[in-house]
Amino acid sequence: MTTLLPILYSFRRCPYAMRARLALRESGTAVELREVVLRDKAPAFLDASPSATVPTLVETDGSVIDESLDIMLWTLRRNDPEGWLSPESGTLNDMLALIAHIDGPFKQSLDRYKYDTRYPDHDRHEERAKAAAELIALQERLGQTGWLFGSRPSLADMAILPFVRQFANADRSWFDGEDWPALKAWLEAFERSDRFAAIMDKYPKWMAGDPVTVFGSEAAALSPS
């Protein structure tokens, strides 16, 4: 089956879906956005996604990409106006290694901290401390140039920021009390940016037969001011 646009199954608050939307908008790749309700997943979404997780992108030829980082790479390899895949310092492989670390140990501790009732065998504050140690390492990097791989945004920044935001929002008053000036400035610039606002529009639950919602056809630069 072919479609006029790639289809993105997304969920507004999911950090994995956020980073996919960030890259799609940056590249100017238009997609048909279908908002998924995780407690009531549409049959078409379940048919499309092998893992039944968001984000899932269905290309116009029916091919499926159901990993958020793979969606980012797919769209940025089509068009990368700000050079997210070519950082000022380091390489794409260096960025992918850092993203993998955040997606692994940091995300594991983040989940055990934020959703502590699901993990009764783990101490919430110990998991917060483990995640915080990873943020301290990011703070040190950001203190040098303001972004993770130089003086401008890269793939690593946009892949990682949604998860740092999720961590911060688990207990914002505690997070705000930590001595992480560069990390906080980095996160604040992201949260106040037009780029972030543009990916956080609210959409109703998609149902078969609904009008098409087009997303990502316009890219906008992030202003850190």
Kinemage of the C-alpha trace (Angstrom):
@kinemage 1
@onewidth
@group {chain A} dominant
@subgroup {mainchain}
@vectorlist {calphas} color= white
{ca met a 1} P 0.000 0.000 0.000
{ca thr a 2} L 1.287 3.479 -0.870
{ca thr a 3} L 0.350 6.811 0.707
{ca leu a 4} L 0.886 10.426 -0.309
{ca leu a 5} L 2.927 11.187 2.823
{ca pro a 6} L 4.863 9.103 5.324
{ca ile a 7} L 2.735 8.401 8.399
{ca leu a 8} L 4.012 9.162 11.893
{ca tyr a 9} L 2.255 7.506 14.811
{ca ser a 10} L 3.091 9.717 17.764
{ca phe a 11} L 2.162 10.533 21.348
{ca arg a 12} L 2.591 14.147 22.410
{ca arg a 13} L 4.277 13.628 25.782
{ca cys a 14} L 6.508 10.685 24.897
{ca pro a 15} L 10.161 11.830 24.819
{ca tyr a 16} L 10.986 9.300 22.108
{ca ala a 17} L 8.211 10.726 19.935
{ca met a 18} L 9.339 14.260 20.773
{ca arg a 19} L 12.782 13.702 19.378
{ca ala a 20} L 11.390 12.162 16.218
{ca arg a 21} L 9.124 15.196 15.723
{ca leu a 22} L 12.050 17.541 16.381
{ca ala a 23} L 14.081 15.965 13.589
{ca leu a 24} L 11.181 15.763 11.156
{ca arg a 25} L 10.423 19.437 11.628
{ca glu a 26} L 14.093 20.383 11.378
{ca ser a 27} L 14.472 18.554 8.083
{ca gly a 28} L 11.218 19.927 6.707
{ca thr a 29} L 9.915 16.434 6.028
{ca ala a 30} L 6.132 16.502 5.901
{ca val a 31} L 4.337 13.542 7.455
{ca glu a 32} L 0.783 12.593 8.255
{ca leu a 33} L 0.664 12.761 12.032
{ca arg a 34} L -1.569 10.284 13.836
{ca glu a 35} L -1.853 10.863 17.580
{ca val a 36} L -1.941 7.595 19.524
{ca val a 37} L -3.680 7.110 22.872
{ca leu a 38} L -1.487 4.563 24.620
{ca arg a 39} L -4.320 3.015 26.626
{ca asp a 40} L -6.455 2.615 23.501
{ca lys a 41} L -4.177 1.984 20.533
{ca ala a 42} L -5.746 2.147 17.095
{ca pro a 43} L -5.768 -1.142 15.160
{ca ala a 44} L -3.960 0.495 12.211
{ca phe a 45} L -1.138 1.487 14.567
{ca leu a 46} L -0.865 -2.021 15.996
{ca asp a 47} L -0.769 -3.404 12.460
{ca ala a 48} L 2.029 -0.985 11.516
{ca ser a 49} L 4.287 -1.161 14.576
{ca pro a 50} L 6.097 -4.434 15.322
{ca ser a 51} L 6.757 -3.235 18.885
{ca ala a 52} L 3.434 -1.374 19.374
{ca thr a 53} L 5.411 1.633 20.609
{ca val a 54} L 5.612 5.259 19.499
{ca pro a 55} L 7.018 6.758 17.456
{ca thr a 56} L 6.460 4.584 14.409
{ca leu a 57} L 6.981 5.921 10.905
{ca val a 58} L 5.452 4.238 7.882
{ca glu a 59} L 7.146 5.303 4.655
{ca thr a 60} L 5.165 5.882 1.473
{ca asp a 61} L 6.178 2.436 0.181
{ca gly a 62} L 4.939 0.759 3.370
{ca ser a 63} L 8.361 0.318 4.990
{ca val a 64} L 8.286 0.786 8.767
{ca ile a 65} L 10.773 2.531 11.074
{ca asp a 66} L 9.837 2.045 14.715
{ca glu a 67} L 12.895 3.333 16.579
{ca ser a 68} L 12.978 7.046 17.359
{ca leu a 69} L 16.692 7.479 16.677
{ca asp a 70} L 16.346 5.681 13.345
{ca ile a 71} L 13.554 8.109 12.411
{ca met a 72} L 15.840 11.030 13.295
{ca leu a 73} L 18.642 9.658 11.134
{ca trp a 74} L 16.277 8.838 8.273
{ca thr a 75} L 14.861 12.332 8.043
{ca leu a 76} L 18.103 14.236 8.682
{ca arg a 77} L 19.883 12.263 5.978
{ca arg a 78} L 17.252 13.616 3.595
{ca asn a 79} L 17.835 17.218 4.698
{ca asp a 80} L 19.996 18.545 7.544
{ca pro a 81} L 19.980 22.363 7.270
{ca glu a 82} L 21.738 23.046 10.580
{ca gly a 83} L 24.191 20.171 10.353
{ca trp a 84} L 22.874 18.137 13.274
{ca leu a 85} L 24.672 15.067 11.920
{ca ser a 86} L 27.963 16.994 11.535
{ca pro a 87} L 28.848 18.438 14.942
{ca glu a 88} L 31.533 21.049 15.487
{ca ser a 89} L 33.460 18.666 17.717
{ca gly a 90} L 33.440 14.890 17.669
{ca thr a 91} L 31.757 12.653 15.121
{ca leu a 92} L 28.387 11.130 14.421
{ca asn a 93} L 29.598 7.941 16.078
{ca asp a 94} L 30.580 9.924 19.187
{ca met a 95} L 27.073 11.374 19.343
{ca leu a 96} L 25.458 7.983 18.852
{ca ala a 97} L 27.565 6.561 21.693
{ca leu a 98} L 26.443 9.310 24.078
{ca ile a 99} L 22.801 8.907 23.025
{ca ala a 100} L 23.044 5.140 23.586
{ca his a 101} L 24.374 5.751 27.096
{ca ile a 102} L 21.536 8.133 27.918
{ca asp a 103} L 19.009 5.720 26.407
{ca gly a 104} L 20.507 2.940 28.528
{ca pro a 105} L 21.724 3.598 32.103
{ca phe a 106} L 20.247 7.092 32.426
{ca lys a 107} L 16.814 6.140 31.096
{ca gln a 108} L 16.736 3.044 33.308
{ca ser a 109} L 17.353 5.136 36.420
{ca leu a 110} L 14.964 7.824 35.207
{ca asp a 111} L 12.143 5.293 34.887
{ca arg a 112} L 12.837 3.833 38.337
{ca tyr a 113} L 12.832 7.355 39.781
{ca lys a 114} L 9.824 8.797 37.959
{ca tyr a 115} L 7.693 5.640 38.042
{ca asp a 116} L 8.960 4.330 41.359
{ca thr a 117} L 5.748 2.464 42.229
{ca arg a 118} L 6.421 0.158 39.284
{ca tyr a 119} L 9.836 -0.750 40.709
{ca pro a 120} L 9.339 -1.640 44.379
{ca asp a 121} L 12.726 -3.388 44.542
{ca his a 122} L 14.594 -0.163 43.743
{ca asp a 123} L 15.031 2.884 45.952
{ca arg a 124} L 13.709 6.028 44.259
{ca his a 125} L 16.362 8.338 45.702
{ca glu a 126} L 19.195 5.981 44.810
{ca glu a 127} L 17.944 5.883 41.232
{ca arg a 128} L 17.678 9.673 41.174
{ca ala a 129} L 21.286 9.894 42.342
{ca lys a 130} L 22.407 7.534 39.569
{ca ala a 131} L 20.611 9.609 36.953
{ca ala a 132} L 21.967 12.815 38.467
{ca ala a 133} L 25.525 11.517 38.082
{ca glu a 134} L 24.896 11.260 34.343
{ca leu a 135} L 23.577 14.831 34.302
{ca ile a 136} L 26.676 16.069 36.091
{ca ala a 137} L 28.716 14.667 33.208
{ca leu a 138} L 26.481 16.538 30.751
{ca gln a 139} L 26.843 19.704 32.855
{ca glu a 140} L 30.613 19.487 32.463
{ca arg a 141} L 30.315 19.160 28.673
{ca leu a 142} L 27.793 21.956 28.384
{ca gly a 143} L 29.889 24.242 30.560
{ca gln a 144} L 32.524 24.340 27.832
{ca thr a 145} L 30.519 25.425 24.776
{ca gly a 146} L 26.817 25.504 25.670
{ca trp a 147} L 25.871 22.471 23.561
{ca leu a 148} L 26.980 18.868 23.807
{ca phe a 149} L 29.231 18.810 20.739
{ca gly a 150} L 30.169 22.425 20.121
{ca ser a 151} L 28.607 25.871 20.047
{ca arg a 152} L 25.470 24.883 18.130
{ca pro a 153} L 22.758 22.203 18.402
{ca ser a 154} L 23.429 18.701 17.166
{ca leu a 155} L 21.678 15.361 16.942
{ca ala a 156} L 22.855 14.549 20.457
{ca asp a 157} L 21.252 17.631 21.991
{ca met a 158} L 17.890 17.041 20.364
{ca ala a 159} L 17.885 13.317 21.091
{ca ile a 160} L 18.745 13.814 24.767
{ca leu a 161} L 16.904 17.010 25.780
{ca pro a 162} L 13.415 15.422 25.932
{ca phe a 163} L 14.689 12.921 28.507
{ca val a 164} L 16.432 15.552 30.623
{ca arg a 165} L 13.160 17.483 30.593
{ca gln a 166} L 11.317 14.348 31.721
{ca phe a 167} L 13.800 13.902 34.579
{ca ala a 168} L 13.520 17.560 35.608
{ca asn a 169} L 9.726 17.439 35.656
{ca ala a 170} L 9.665 14.402 37.943
{ca asp a 171} L 10.482 16.829 40.795
{ca arg a 172} L 11.083 20.292 39.399
{ca ser a 173} L 11.686 21.970 42.744
{ca trp a 174} L 14.463 19.477 43.563
{ca phe a 175} L 15.958 19.829 40.078
{ca asp a 176} L 15.891 23.626 40.281
{ca gly a 177} L 17.831 23.453 43.544
{ca glu a 178} L 20.796 21.625 42.011
{ca asp a 179} L 23.960 23.500 41.021
{ca trp a 180} L 23.853 22.765 37.302
{ca pro a 181} L 23.893 26.205 35.646
{ca ala a 182} L 24.925 25.125 32.151
{ca leu a 183} L 22.526 22.168 32.112
{ca lys a 184} L 19.637 24.328 33.299
{ca ala a 185} L 20.389 27.047 30.726
{ca trp a 186} L 20.488 24.382 27.992
{ca leu a 187} L 17.168 22.915 29.081
{ca glu a 188} L 15.540 26.318 29.535
{ca ala a 189} L 16.610 27.425 26.042
{ca phe a 190} L 14.999 24.299 24.658
{ca glu a 191} L 11.769 24.611 26.646
{ca arg a 192} L 11.347 28.281 25.672
{ca ser a 193} L 12.198 27.792 22.015
{ca asp a 194} L 9.862 28.065 19.062
{ca arg a 195} L 11.180 24.655 18.044
{ca phe a 196} L 9.856 23.004 21.186
{ca ala a 197} L 6.549 24.868 21.058
{ca ala a 198} L 6.012 23.743 17.466
{ca ile a 199} L 6.284 20.039 18.304
{ca met a 200} L 3.996 20.238 21.337
{ca asp a 201} L 0.717 21.199 19.689
{ca lys a 202} L -2.168 19.105 20.983
{ca tyr a 203} L -4.000 16.780 18.630
{ca pro a 204} L -7.055 14.612 19.233
{ca lys a 205} L -6.769 10.851 19.189
{ca trp a 206} L -6.490 9.679 15.596
{ca met a 207} L -9.171 7.375 14.274
{ca ala a 208} L -9.494 5.751 10.859
{ca gly a 209} L -11.311 8.076 8.492
{ca asp a 210} L -10.177 11.293 10.207
{ca pro a 211} L -8.917 14.197 8.055
{ca val a 212} L -5.155 14.183 7.449
{ca thr a 213} L -3.022 16.232 9.868
{ca val a 214} L 0.221 17.332 8.198
{ca phe a 215} L 3.245 17.895 10.433
{ca gly a 216} L 6.867 18.845 9.817
{ca ser a 217} L 6.672 20.725 6.548
{ca glu a 218} L 8.333 23.817 7.966
{ca ala a 219} L 11.649 23.948 9.852
{ca ala a 220} L 12.556 26.697 12.296
{ca ala a 221} L 15.820 27.548 13.982
{ca leu a 222} L 16.198 27.331 17.755
{ca ser a 223} L 17.074 30.589 19.426
{ca pro a 224} L 18.897 30.150 22.757
{ca ser a 225} L 17.892 33.651 23.878
